[in-house]
Amino acid sequence: MSPLQEKKQALVVPVLLVLAGFLSLRSLALALAWRVPLQFVHGLWFWIGIAGLLVSLAAIVVQFPKLWRAAAKGEVRPGAGPLRGLFVAAVTGWLLFLAFAQPFQSLHLQLALGFCAGGFAMGLLLVRRLRRSHPRGLRALDLLAFSLCAAALVLELGLRAWNSYSPSPLFSRVSAGPGELVQRYRCAPGEVRFGFPCNSRGYYDGEFYAKAARAQAPLWAVVGDSFCVGAVPHAFHFTTLCEELLGAEIYNLGVAGIGPPEYAYLVAEEVAALEPDQIVLALFVGNDLTISAELGPRASLRRWFQAEEVFLFLLPRRLTRIARERERRGGLPVAAVQGQNEGQGATSREAAAAAFPWLLDPSLEQASLSEPTFLDLEVQRALELCAHEPVSMDLAYAALLEARAAAGPVPFAVLLIPDEFQVEDDLWHQIEQRAGRTLQRDLPQKLLGVWLAEQGIDYLDLLPVLRAVPELDDGQRHVYHLRDTHLNARGNRAVAEALAPFLSR
C-alpha cells in the first residue's frame, strides 16, 4: 500500500466521526423540535436520550481535532476496524429499534439514526483508548460482535429467501400483497378436508367451468375467507345447501386468512373470468373490517424496521404463541378443526353425518381453541369493533369498492357474517365484564349497513338470522363450532335458508 493510500485510509476514522456528529446533531434538533409530544409519550427517557446525544456530541467535538492531527501525521493505523464497527453499530441499532421503538414511526427512525451514530462515535473513541491497554480483549470483542451481527443479518436474509421459495402461513407478513396472500393461504389442489377433495384451483368445492362449458343454469360466485372454506364437510356448507335450495350452481371461492383486499383481487383475477350471474362477498365482521394500514409510501422501510415484518422477531413470537396454546390444549394440535383430516370418502351428507356425529349434535363438538385464547380473541375483536370510537373501516370500504368495480356489470352483493359474541348472549356478557367499558354490540352492522346503502350495494345481514335460531336446552343457539369462531352445521343451515331467497329475488 502506498503512503498516499495509507493516509487516505487513516482519514476514514475522522470522516466517520464527522458524519456521526452530523447525524447526532440532526437528531438532537429533531428531538427538541418535537419535545412536547415526545416528552409526553416517553417521559424521563426523553431527557435521558437528549443527555446521551449531548455527551456524544461533546466527545466528538473534543476528540475530532486530535484525531485529525494524528491522521495527518500518519499516527492512525489504517484498517477495516472502523468499518466493522460501523456495521456492528448499524445492526445493533436496527435490532434495538425493533425491540424498543415499536410500532414503526418515521420520526422514531430518524431519532434512532442519530442515537446509533452517537453510539458509534463513542465506540470509536473508546476503542482508541482501550487499544493499548487491552489489545487482545478488544480483538476478541470485535470478532464476537461482528460475528453475532453478521449472523443475525444472514439469518434474516436466509429466512426471507426461504419464504420466497416456500411460502407458508407461518411466514405471512402484513406487507404481503393480495396475490401473495391468496397463493400462500389457498388450499392445495386435491387437498382433502372432511373426506372431500379441493378442486384443481385450490377451492373447497367441485370443479369450476367457464360459461361456455357449463350448464345454462344461473351461477353465483361467493368469495370469502375461512367462513367459505368452512369448519364443516362440503355437503354441510352453506353454499352447497344453498345450491340445493336454488336448484342452481354456486362456486365457492374461499381462502382462509384473507380479507377485503384479497377479495377484490380474486374478483378481478379469477371470478370475472367465470362470468357468474352474480358475485357475493362473504364479509366476516369479526376481522374483515380491521385492515392494517402498513402499506403505503414507507412500505419499504416498514419491511425492515417494523417488528411484525422482520422474521427474527416475528417467528419467535408466533412460535411462542403456538407453544403456549398447545400447552393450554394439553398437547392437542393448535387451531385444528375437529375431524378436518378424517372421513376419507365421506362426500355425501349421509356419510359425513355418520362419520362426524357432532354435525347433528353440537354437544359432541370439541373446541378448536383453549378457553383463554378464545376469550382473548373475542374481547380483542369486540374492543376494536364495538367501542364508542371503533377502528377505521376506510380501508375495508375502499377494498369493497375495488371489488365492485372489478365485478363490472355483474350484479354485486355483500353477505355480512356476524362474530359469535354478537349472537351468543353468555359470551357477550363475559366480554362486557372483561372489557371494562361500554360496548355497542351491533355497531359494526349499523355502520356497514348505512355505508352499503349509500353506495347502492345490496347486502344480507345474517345477524338477525342467526339470532333467530332457537336456543337448545342449555340456553345457547349453537350456530358456531365450540370455541372455533366459525359456523357449525346448524349455523350453515341457517345461513343457507336465508341466502337462497336473497339470491333468488
C-alpha positions as CSV (number, residue, x, y, z in Angstrom):
1,M,0.0,0.0,0.0
2,S,1.4,3.4,-1.0
3,P,1.9,6.2,1.6
4,L,-0.9,8.1,-0.1
5,Q,-3.4,5.2,0.2
6,E,-2.4,4.7,3.8
7,K,-3.0,8.4,4.5
8,K,-6.5,8.2,2.8
9,Q,-7.4,5.1,4.9
10,A,-6.2,6.9,8.0
11,L,-8.7,9.6,7.4
12,V,-11.6,7.1,7.5
13,V,-12.0,7.4,11.2
14,P,-12.2,11.3,11.3
15,V,-14.6,11.3,8.4
16,L,-16.8,8.7,10.1
17,L,-16.7,10.8,13.2
18,V,-17.8,13.9,11.4
19,L,-20.7,12.0,9.8
20,A,-21.7,10.6,13.2
21,G,-21.6,14.0,14.7
22,F,-23.8,15.4,11.9
23,L,-26.4,12.7,12.4
24,S,-26.4,13.1,16.2
25,L,-26.8,16.9,15.9
26,R,-29.7,16.4,13.4
27,S,-31.4,14.0,15.8
28,L,-30.9,16.4,18.7
29,A,-32.5,19.3,16.7
30,L,-35.4,17.0,15.7
31,A,-35.9,15.8,19.2
32,L,-36.0,19.3,20.6
33,A,-38.4,20.4,17.8
34,W,-40.8,17.6,18.8
35,R,-40.0,17.8,22.5
36,V,-43.6,18.3,23.7
37,P,-45.2,15.1,22.3
38,L,-42.0,13.1,22.8
39,Q,-41.7,14.1,26.4
40,F,-45.4,13.3,26.9
41,V,-45.0,9.8,25.5
42,H,-41.6,8.9,26.8
43,G,-41.3,10.9,30.0
44,L,-37.9,10.7,31.7
45,W,-36.5,8.6,28.8
46,F,-36.7,11.6,26.5
47,W,-34.3,13.6,28.6
48,I,-32.0,10.6,29.1
49,G,-31.8,10.4,25.3
50,I,-31.1,14.1,25.0
51,A,-28.3,13.8,27.5
52,G,-26.8,10.9,25.6
53,L,-26.8,12.9,22.3
54,L,-25.2,15.8,24.1
55,V,-22.5,13.6,25.6
56,S,-21.7,12.0,22.3
57,L,-21.5,15.4,20.5
58,A,-19.3,16.8,23.2
59,A,-16.9,13.8,22.9
60,I,-16.8,14.3,19.1
61,V,-16.0,18.0,19.4
62,V,-13.2,17.4,21.9
63,Q,-11.6,14.4,20.2
64,F,-12.0,15.3,16.5
65,P,-9.1,17.8,16.3
66,K,-6.8,15.3,18.0
67,L,-7.8,12.5,15.6
68,W,-7.4,14.8,12.5
69,R,-3.9,15.8,13.5
70,A,-2.9,12.2,14.3
71,A,-4.3,11.0,11.0
72,A,-2.4,13.8,9.1
73,K,0.8,12.7,10.8
74,G,0.2,9.0,10.0
75,E,-0.3,8.1,13.6
76,V,-3.7,6.5,13.0
77,R,-3.4,2.9,11.8
78,P,-5.4,2.2,8.6
79,G,-7.6,-0.9,8.6
80,A,-11.1,-2.4,8.4
81,G,-11.8,-1.9,12.1
82,P,-13.8,1.3,11.8
83,L,-15.9,-0.2,9.0
84,R,-16.6,-3.3,11.1
85,G,-17.6,-1.0,14.0
86,L,-19.9,0.8,11.7
87,F,-21.5,-2.5,10.6
88,V,-21.9,-3.6,14.3
89,A,-23.4,-0.2,15.2
90,A,-25.9,-0.3,12.4
91,V,-27.1,-3.9,13.0
92,T,-27.2,-3.4,16.8
93,G,-29.2,-0.2,16.3
94,W,-31.6,-2.0,13.9
95,L,-32.2,-4.8,16.5
96,L,-32.7,-2.3,19.3
97,F,-35.1,-0.3,17.3
98,L,-37.2,-3.4,16.5
99,A,-37.2,-4.3,20.2
100,F,-37.9,-1.0,21.8
101,A,-39.2,1.6,19.2
102,Q,-42.4,-0.1,18.0
103,P,-44.7,0.4,16.2
104,F,-42.7,1.9,13.4
105,Q,-42.8,5.7,13.0
106,S,-40.7,7.7,10.7
107,L,-39.8,10.2,13.5
108,H,-38.6,7.4,15.7
109,L,-36.4,6.0,12.9
110,Q,-34.8,9.4,12.3
111,L,-34.1,9.8,16.0
112,A,-32.8,6.3,16.3
113,L,-30.3,7.0,13.4
114,G,-28.8,9.8,15.5
115,F,-28.6,7.7,18.6
116,C,-26.9,4.9,16.6
117,A,-24.4,7.4,15.1
118,G,-23.7,8.8,18.6
119,G,-23.1,5.3,20.0
120,F,-20.8,4.5,17.1
121,A,-18.8,7.7,17.7
122,M,-18.5,6.9,21.4
123,G,-17.4,3.4,20.5
124,L,-14.7,4.7,18.1
125,L,-13.3,6.9,20.8
126,L,-13.4,4.2,23.4
127,V,-11.6,1.8,21.2
128,R,-8.8,4.2,20.7
129,R,-8.3,4.4,24.5
130,L,-8.5,0.6,25.0
131,R,-6.3,-0.5,22.1
132,R,-3.1,0.0,24.0
133,S,-4.2,-1.3,27.4
134,H,-6.4,-4.3,26.3
135,P,-5.4,-5.2,22.7
136,R,-6.3,-9.0,22.9
137,G,-9.6,-8.4,24.7
138,L,-10.5,-5.7,22.2
139,R,-9.8,-8.0,19.2
140,A,-11.9,-10.8,20.8
141,L,-14.8,-8.4,21.4
142,D,-14.5,-7.0,17.9
143,L,-14.7,-10.5,16.4
144,L,-17.5,-11.6,18.6
145,A,-19.7,-8.5,18.0
146,F,-19.1,-8.7,14.2
147,S,-19.9,-12.4,14.1
148,L,-23.1,-12.0,16.0
149,C,-24.3,-9.1,14.0
150,A,-23.4,-10.8,10.7
151,A,-25.2,-14.0,11.9
152,A,-28.3,-12.0,12.7
153,L,-28.4,-10.3,9.3
154,V,-27.6,-13.5,7.4
155,L,-30.3,-15.4,9.3
156,E,-32.9,-12.7,8.4
157,L,-31.9,-12.7,4.8
158,G,-32.0,-16.5,4.7
159,L,-35.5,-16.6,6.2
160,R,-36.7,-14.1,3.6
161,A,-35.2,-16.2,0.8
162,W,-36.8,-19.3,2.2
163,N,-40.1,-17.5,2.5
164,S,-39.9,-16.6,-1.2
165,Y,-39.0,-20.1,-2.2
166,S,-41.5,-22.0,0.1
167,P,-44.4,-19.7,1.2
168,S,-46.1,-20.7,4.4
169,P,-48.8,-19.0,6.6
170,L,-46.2,-19.1,9.5
171,F,-44.1,-16.6,7.5
172,S,-47.0,-14.3,6.5
173,R,-46.3,-10.6,6.9
174,V,-48.6,-7.6,6.9
175,S,-46.9,-6.1,3.9
176,A,-47.6,-9.1,1.7
177,G,-49.7,-8.2,-1.4
178,P,-53.2,-9.6,-2.1
179,G,-51.9,-12.0,-4.7
180,E,-49.1,-13.3,-2.5
181,L,-51.5,-13.9,0.4
182,V,-54.0,-15.8,-1.8
183,Q,-51.3,-18.1,-3.1
184,R,-49.9,-18.6,0.4
185,Y,-53.2,-19.5,2.1
186,R,-55.1,-21.2,-0.7
187,C,-55.7,-24.9,-0.2
188,A,-53.6,-27.2,-2.2
189,P,-55.3,-28.7,-5.3
190,G,-56.6,-32.1,-4.3
191,E,-56.2,-31.4,-0.5
192,V,-58.8,-33.5,1.3
193,R,-60.9,-31.9,4.0
194,F,-63.6,-34.0,5.8
195,G,-63.2,-36.6,3.1
196,F,-63.9,-34.1,0.2
197,P,-61.0,-33.0,-2.1
198,C,-60.4,-29.4,-3.1
199,N,-60.7,-28.7,-6.8
200,S,-57.8,-28.0,-9.2
201,R,-57.8,-24.3,-8.3
202,G,-57.4,-25.0,-4.6
203,Y,-61.0,-24.2,-3.5
204,Y,-63.2,-26.4,-1.3
205,D,-65.7,-27.1,-3.9
206,G,-66.3,-29.0,-7.1
207,E,-64.5,-28.0,-10.4
208,F,-65.2,-24.6,-11.9
209,Y,-66.0,-24.3,-15.5
210,A,-66.1,-21.3,-17.9
211,K,-69.5,-20.2,-19.1
212,A,-69.3,-22.0,-22.4
213,A,-68.5,-25.3,-20.8
214,R,-71.2,-25.4,-18.1
215,A,-75.0,-25.8,-17.9
216,Q,-77.1,-22.7,-18.6
217,A,-78.5,-22.6,-15.1
218,P,-77.8,-19.4,-13.1
219,L,-74.4,-19.3,-11.5
220,W,-73.4,-17.4,-8.3
221,A,-69.9,-16.9,-7.1
222,V,-69.2,-16.5,-3.4
223,V,-65.9,-15.0,-2.4
224,G,-64.7,-15.1,1.2
225,D,-62.2,-16.2,3.9
226,S,-62.2,-19.2,6.2
227,F,-66.0,-19.0,6.5
228,C,-66.2,-20.0,2.9
229,V,-63.6,-22.7,3.4
230,G,-65.7,-23.8,6.4
231,A,-65.4,-25.9,9.5
232,V,-67.9,-28.5,8.2
233,P,-67.9,-31.1,5.4
234,H,-68.6,-29.8,1.9
235,A,-72.1,-31.3,2.0
236,F,-73.0,-29.2,5.1
237,H,-71.5,-25.9,3.9
238,F,-74.0,-23.1,3.3
239,T,-73.0,-22.7,-0.4
240,T,-73.7,-26.4,-1.0
241,L,-77.0,-26.3,0.9
242,C,-78.0,-23.1,-0.9
243,E,-77.3,-24.7,-4.3
244,E,-79.9,-27.4,-3.5
245,L,-82.4,-24.8,-2.4
246,L,-82.0,-22.8,-5.5
247,G,-81.6,-25.6,-8.0
248,A,-78.6,-23.7,-9.4
249,E,-74.8,-23.6,-9.0
250,I,-72.7,-21.6,-6.5
251,Y,-68.9,-21.5,-6.9
252,N,-67.3,-21.2,-3.5
253,L,-64.0,-19.3,-3.8
254,G,-62.9,-19.3,-0.1
255,V,-59.3,-18.8,1.1
256,A,-58.6,-18.9,4.8
257,G,-56.8,-15.9,6.3
258,I,-57.6,-13.3,3.6
259,G,-59.6,-10.1,3.7
260,P,-61.3,-7.5,1.6
261,P,-58.1,-6.5,-0.5
262,E,-57.7,-10.2,-1.4
263,Y,-61.5,-10.5,-2.2
264,A,-61.0,-7.6,-4.7
265,Y,-58.0,-9.4,-6.1
266,L,-60.0,-12.7,-6.6
267,V,-62.9,-10.9,-8.2
268,A,-60.6,-9.2,-10.7
269,E,-58.2,-12.1,-11.4
270,E,-60.5,-15.2,-11.1
271,V,-64.2,-14.6,-10.6
272,A,-64.7,-12.2,-13.6
273,A,-63.4,-14.8,-16.0
274,L,-66.0,-17.3,-14.8
275,E,-68.8,-14.9,-15.9
276,P,-71.2,-15.6,-13.0
277,D,-74.7,-14.1,-12.9
278,Q,-74.0,-12.5,-9.5
279,I,-71.0,-12.1,-7.2
280,V,-71.4,-12.3,-3.4
281,L,-68.7,-11.2,-1.0
282,A,-68.9,-13.0,2.3
283,L,-67.7,-10.3,4.8
284,F,-66.9,-11.5,8.3
285,V,-67.5,-8.7,10.7
286,G,-65.1,-10.1,13.2
287,N,-61.8,-9.4,11.4
288,D,-62.5,-8.3,7.8
289,L,-63.0,-4.6,8.8
290,T,-59.8,-4.1,10.7
291,I,-57.3,-3.9,7.8
292,S,-53.8,-2.9,8.7
293,A,-52.6,0.3,7.0
294,E,-49.0,-0.8,6.9
295,L,-48.6,-0.5,3.2
296,G,-48.0,3.0,1.7
297,P,-45.2,5.4,0.9
298,R,-42.9,3.9,3.6
299,A,-43.6,0.3,3.0
300,S,-40.0,-0.4,2.1
301,L,-38.8,1.0,5.4
302,R,-41.5,-0.9,7.3
303,R,-40.3,-4.2,5.9
304,W,-37.1,-3.7,7.8
305,F,-38.0,-1.5,10.7
306,Q,-41.3,-2.9,11.9
307,A,-41.1,-5.9,14.1
308,E,-44.1,-7.6,12.5
309,E,-42.2,-7.6,9.2
310,V,-38.8,-8.9,10.4
311,F,-38.6,-12.7,10.8
312,L,-36.1,-12.5,13.6
313,F,-38.9,-11.0,15.8
314,L,-42.0,-12.3,14.0
315,L,-41.2,-16.0,14.1
316,P,-40.2,-16.3,17.8
317,R,-43.4,-14.5,18.8
318,R,-45.6,-16.8,16.6
319,L,-43.9,-19.9,17.7
320,T,-44.2,-18.9,21.4
321,R,-48.0,-18.3,20.9
322,I,-48.3,-21.7,19.2
323,A,-46.4,-23.4,22.0
324,R,-48.5,-21.6,24.7
325,E,-51.7,-22.6,23.0
326,R,-50.6,-26.2,22.6
327,E,-49.8,-26.3,26.3
328,R,-53.2,-24.9,27.1
329,R,-54.8,-27.6,25.0
330,G,-52.9,-30.3,26.7
331,G,-50.7,-31.1,23.7
332,L,-53.6,-31.2,21.1
333,P,-53.0,-29.6,17.7
334,V,-53.4,-25.8,17.7
335,A,-56.5,-24.3,15.9
336,A,-57.2,-27.7,14.3
337,V,-60.8,-28.1,13.1
338,Q,-62.4,-31.2,14.6
339,G,-62.5,-34.0,12.0
340,Q,-60.9,-32.0,9.2
341,N,-58.4,-34.7,8.4
342,E,-60.8,-37.6,8.8
343,G,-63.7,-39.1,7.0
344,Q,-62.0,-40.3,3.9
345,G,-64.6,-40.8,1.2
346,A,-67.5,-39.4,3.2
347,T,-68.5,-37.0,0.4
348,S,-72.3,-37.4,0.8
349,R,-74.3,-35.8,3.5
350,E,-75.4,-39.1,4.9
351,A,-71.8,-40.4,5.0
352,A,-70.5,-37.2,6.6
353,A,-73.2,-37.3,9.3
354,A,-72.2,-40.8,10.1
355,A,-68.5,-40.1,10.2
356,F,-68.9,-36.8,12.1
357,P,-71.7,-37.2,14.7
358,W,-71.2,-33.7,16.2
359,L,-72.6,-32.2,13.0
360,L,-76.1,-33.2,14.2
361,D,-75.4,-32.9,17.9
362,P,-73.4,-29.8,18.9
363,S,-72.9,-31.2,22.4
364,L,-70.3,-33.5,20.9
365,E,-68.2,-30.7,19.4
366,Q,-64.6,-30.4,20.5
367,A,-63.1,-27.0,21.0
368,S,-60.5,-25.7,18.4
369,L,-59.1,-23.1,20.8
370,S,-58.4,-23.1,24.5
371,E,-60.8,-21.1,26.6
372,P,-58.3,-18.3,27.5
373,T,-57.2,-17.9,23.9
374,F,-60.7,-17.9,22.6
375,L,-61.9,-15.2,25.1
376,D,-58.8,-13.1,24.4
377,L,-59.6,-13.2,20.7
378,E,-63.2,-12.3,21.2
379,V,-62.5,-9.5,23.6
380,Q,-60.0,-8.0,21.2
381,R,-62.4,-8.1,18.3
382,A,-65.2,-6.5,20.4
383,L,-62.9,-3.7,21.6
384,E,-61.9,-3.0,18.0
385,L,-65.4,-3.1,16.6
386,C,-67.9,-2.2,19.3
387,A,-66.2,0.6,21.2
388,H,-67.6,4.2,21.1
389,E,-64.9,5.0,18.6
390,P,-64.2,1.8,16.6
391,V,-61.2,1.3,14.4
392,S,-61.4,3.0,11.0
393,M,-63.1,1.0,8.3
394,D,-61.9,3.2,5.5
395,L,-59.5,0.6,4.0
396,A,-62.2,-2.1,4.1
397,Y,-64.6,0.3,2.4
398,A,-62.0,1.1,-0.3
399,A,-61.4,-2.6,-0.9
400,L,-65.2,-3.3,-1.2
401,L,-65.5,-0.5,-3.8
402,E,-62.5,-2.0,-5.7
403,A,-64.2,-5.4,-5.7
404,R,-67.4,-3.9,-7.0
405,A,-65.5,-2.1,-9.7
406,A,-63.7,-5.3,-10.7
407,A,-67.1,-7.1,-11.0
408,G,-68.0,-4.7,-13.8
409,P,-71.6,-5.1,-15.0
410,V,-72.1,-8.3,-12.9
411,P,-74.5,-7.7,-10.0
412,F,-72.6,-7.4,-6.8
413,A,-73.8,-8.1,-3.2
414,V,-72.3,-8.5,0.3
415,L,-73.1,-11.1,2.9
416,L,-72.5,-9.8,6.4
417,I,-71.4,-12.6,8.8
418,P,-71.5,-11.7,12.5
419,D,-69.0,-12.6,15.1
420,E,-70.0,-15.2,17.7
421,F,-70.1,-12.6,20.5
422,Q,-72.9,-10.8,18.6
423,V,-75.1,-14.0,18.6
424,E,-74.4,-15.8,21.9
425,D,-75.6,-13.8,24.9
426,D,-73.5,-15.6,27.5
427,L,-70.3,-14.9,25.5
428,W,-71.2,-11.2,25.2
429,H,-71.7,-10.9,29.0
430,Q,-68.3,-12.4,29.6
431,I,-66.8,-9.9,27.1
432,E,-68.6,-6.9,28.7
433,Q,-67.2,-7.9,32.1
434,R,-63.6,-8.3,30.8
435,A,-63.7,-5.2,28.6
436,G,-64.4,-2.8,31.5
437,R,-66.1,-0.2,29.2
438,T,-69.4,0.4,27.4
439,L,-69.6,-1.5,24.1
440,Q,-72.2,-1.3,21.3
441,R,-72.8,-4.9,20.2
442,D,-74.4,-4.2,16.9
443,L,-72.3,-1.2,15.9
444,P,-70.4,-2.8,13.0
445,Q,-73.6,-3.8,11.2
446,K,-75.1,-0.4,11.7
447,L,-72.1,1.4,10.3
448,L,-71.8,-1.1,7.4
449,G,-75.5,-1.0,6.6
450,V,-75.5,2.8,6.3
451,W,-72.4,2.8,4.1
452,L,-73.6,-0.1,1.8
453,A,-76.9,1.6,1.4
454,E,-75.2,4.9,0.4
455,Q,-73.1,3.0,-2.1
456,G,-76.1,1.3,-3.6
457,I,-74.7,-2.2,-2.7
458,D,-77.2,-4.9,-1.9
459,Y,-76.5,-6.9,1.2
460,L,-77.8,-9.6,3.5
461,D,-77.2,-9.1,7.3
462,L,-77.0,-12.5,8.9
463,L,-77.1,-11.1,12.5
464,P,-80.9,-11.2,12.9
465,V,-80.9,-14.6,11.0
466,L,-78.5,-16.3,13.5
467,R,-80.1,-14.6,16.5
468,A,-83.5,-16.1,15.4
469,V,-82.1,-19.6,15.6
470,P,-83.9,-21.3,18.6
471,E,-81.8,-21.9,21.7
472,L,-81.1,-25.5,22.7
473,D,-81.7,-26.9,26.2
474,D,-78.6,-25.2,27.6
475,G,-79.7,-21.8,26.5
476,Q,-77.2,-21.5,23.7
477,R,-78.0,-21.2,20.0
478,H,-75.0,-23.3,19.0
479,V,-74.6,-21.9,15.5
480,Y,-70.8,-21.7,15.9
481,H,-68.5,-24.6,16.4
482,L,-67.3,-24.8,20.0
483,R,-64.5,-22.2,20.6
484,D,-63.7,-22.1,16.9
485,T,-65.2,-18.8,15.8
486,H,-66.6,-20.5,12.6
487,L,-70.1,-21.7,11.8
488,N,-71.1,-25.3,12.6
489,A,-73.6,-27.4,10.6
490,R,-76.5,-25.7,12.4
491,G,-75.2,-22.2,11.6
492,N,-74.5,-23.1,8.0
493,R,-78.1,-24.4,7.6
494,A,-79.5,-21.1,8.9
495,V,-77.3,-19.1,6.5
496,A,-78.3,-21.2,3.5
497,E,-82.0,-20.9,4.3
498,A,-81.6,-17.1,4.4
499,L,-79.3,-16.7,1.5
500,A,-81.3,-18.7,-1.0
501,P,-84.4,-16.4,-1.1
502,F,-82.0,-13.4,-1.0
503,L,-80.2,-14.6,-4.2
504,S,-83.4,-15.7,-6.0
505,R,-85.1,-12.3,-5.8
